[in-house]
Amino acid sequence: MRNVVIIGSGPAGLTAAVYAARANLSPLLIEGWQAGGQLTTTTEVENYPGFSKGIMGPELMKEMRAQAERFGTAFQTGDATAVDLQTRPFKVIVDDEKTLSTRTLIIATGASPITLGLPNEKRLWGHGVSSCATCDGFFFKDKELAVVGGGDSAMEEATFLTKFATKVSVIHRRDKLRASKIMQDRAMKNEKITFVWNSMVEDVLGQDVVTGVRIRNVVTGKVWDLSCAGLFLAIGHRPNTALFTGQLKMNELGYLLTSHGTATSIPGVFAAGDVQDVRYRQAVTAAGTGCMAAIDAERFLEASGHG
Ligand code: NAP
């Protein structure tokens, strides 16, 4: 029987582990088969406080894991494949075989950017292909960039990227944007932003870094290459919440609903990081809510006589 089980090994899960371990709660963290979360697929992180010279994403995650381990966090490699939150203690099944019992559960399973599945997208990810303008925009000073998508994220990312880029082309598959009027207007008024309508990206070009994108006009069928130094995907994120469907309250996009800090709809189950955050999605905000979840779990255990 565990006091705290944490699912997820990104900044939210590992920060929750540091705090829970230092509160002597002996947490167990299920870290998945691909540990470390989204930061392991980025290159340099320059906006995580405490690193004046920046730090590589994978290195930052290695440090966070070592910090959690130092205070006694136990790690379980494998994926949480089922949970039962209807009975207490809660049950978490790992890789369809091992069952863990726990008094509290911290969910930090994150969200995954939706990708296009282009032939060279994965290879150039972190080398010009990105899904986070806030994280990577700074690397593209005086360069030309492309953004895919027609929603609020695409408008926000494109507008943000004009702080650095000389030109930002928004490539959208239709001739109408999905974005809210105010975000559309802001992007349309920006002289650095141009729109490539009715168009799909067929592939991203470049050997070691992005040099352009191949675009197909879905109306005329014309295929052409647009030269750019970066491709930002803004076609949405998918919260990793399939495991909790029917058990925890979610919003219409599938993000876990939290209140009073990190409490979910079941007392004793807490959520931290991108799995409950459609708005900020930053490593530092994920870490912040991870800290909150551990403190919330500690207080819940105390109140139920297990502190
Ligand atoms: P979204 O609203 O789902 O928009 C996704 C966009 O990507 C759509 O324009 C869609 O095209 C396009 N798209 C989807 N799959 C595609 C594909 N395979 N190939 C090409 N294009 C594709 O996602 P979002 O912009 O990330 O926004 C998610 C939610 O967060 C929304 O509720 C939004 O309002 C909110 N949000 C708010 C703010 C803000 O208020 N500051 C900022 C960001 C996000 P179609 O239009 O043709 O479907």
Residues whose N, C-alpha, C, O or C-beta is under 5 A from the ligand:
A	BS01	NAP	G149 G150 G151 D152 S153 A154 E156 R173 R174 R178 A234 I235 G236 H237 V278
